[in-house]
Amino acid sequence: ETGVTQSPTHLIKTRGQQVTLRCSSQSGHNTVSWYQQALGQGPQFIFQYYREEENGRGNFPPRFSGLQFPNYSSELNVNALELDDSALYLCATHLSRTEAFFGQGTRLTVV
Amino acid sequence: DAKTTQPNSMESNEEEPVHLPCNHSTISGTDYIHWYRQLPSQGPEYVIHGLTSNVNNRMASLAIAEDRKSSTLILHRATLRDAAVYYCILSPRVGGTSYGKLTFGQGTILTVHP
């Protein structure tokens, strides 16, 4: 049990639609990161939020965006969904640079 | 980002020790060595991390080579619950707050036989 909760657990969307994924974290973990994990691959870093501001981004287009709220919960938004966006989306929270706590992920299928 | 190299897969028998190797020949002096594992249908789970000295915790031990170009994760007595993908990751020790960026490779798939 990591104290990181993601919702929903599974989601099916149609190509071109928009999706919002949510993550709630343990109190005091002021840094949240999002990852995309395609089937059979390791997780790929999308971006990180620290104190409600994005402060690091991986190689993902602008249609991937996020928010972090004052209570440290977070959202990942993806616009104009493509078939290749089908993946497991993981949220991770950090209190320091030594350990990240991951949620169980949201499995997104784009059809 | 410095790169790590791990075997694609390893096998072990239950109750036996497992040594999972990782090469990171381009590691910089300020990089931490992290190990995470991912059980089937779960998010990654922190296992252990280190900088220069060997480290032990309740889950595993981390042996770091003197030149830091390689490390070994040691599971002292493998159980069926240790079957997972194990990732060796480098992350910078210094430099702002962007420490959330963990660069995962393919990892090592560990199979544990009863």
Interface residues (C-beta under 8 A of the other chain):
Chain A: T2 V4 T31 V32 S33 Y35 Q41 G42 P43 Q44 F45 Q48 Y50 N55 G56 G58 L90 A92 H94 S96 R97 T98 E99 A100 F101 F102 G103 Q104 G105
Chain B: Y32 Y36 S41 Q42 G43 P44 E45 Y46 H49 V85 Y87 S91 R93 G96 T97 S98 Y99 G100 K101 L102 T103 F104 G105 Q106 G107
